[in-house]
Amino acid sequence: MKKGITAIGIIILVVFTAVFLAGCESLVEMAERANLRAAQEREARQARVAARDTTYGITDKVGTPGPAGGLIFYDKGNNTGGWQYMEVAPAGAEFSAAWGGRGLEVGETSQSIQSGSGNTERIVSALGTREPYEGRNDYAARKASTLSYGGYRDWFLPSIAELEAIAYNIDRLGKGDFSQRMAYLSSSEYDTDTVRALIIGYQHTTGDQILYEKDQPALVRPVRRF
């Protein structure tokens, strides 16, 4: 009888040990999987940061003063085309204006970064000295392009992507004295009656993109390249 009990005990012990070891192996595997997921998430996060830094031209120069008294918000990484950096004008150069030309489509304005200067030239070429809707000579693109500030006259109306870079690289860090939750005009046209604008300081670090009526005044913060 005792031998039977001992045999049963050994069987139970063997089974228990096997179950215990299997459980330990499962815990080890779970820990390894968790570590692998954490490593993958870190790599993905680092990739996102690197992509964002590339998109918004983030280097040590970004956020530092520019030659016209503004703040550098974009570093292209090279000086092809005769420029490497973009600076946004200080709050003292900010103004309110309508985009102008309601009912007229300028066409071929880009949303991308580095396109604001070309956009501004197209807008001024299309709308002329006085935009055709209300006869304004102080519409946003023209007023930005004729601005003289900080000893420079090469300012322009930023594209929507350039505004987003400003929001992320400057306003997010509490710099630039931007009016919070107010619309800033871009040089990126949407259609005959509306343009893309950015509400800076609202919810998202890159601002909130909206469509804005061309004949309604909004804030403008000119930028320049050097």
Buried (B, 14 or more C-beta within 10 A) or exposed (E): EEEEEEEEEEEEEEEEEEEEEEEEEEEEEEEEEEEEEEEEEEEEEEEEEEEEBEBBBBBEBBBEEBEBBBBBBBBBEEEEEEBBBBBBBBEEBBBBBBBBBBEBEBEEBBBEBBBBBBBBBBBBEBBEEBBBBEEBEBBBBBBBBEBEBBEBEBBBBBBBBBBBBBBBBBBBEEBBEBBEEBBBBBBBBBEEBBBBBBBBBBEBEBBBBBEBBBBBBBBBBBBBBB
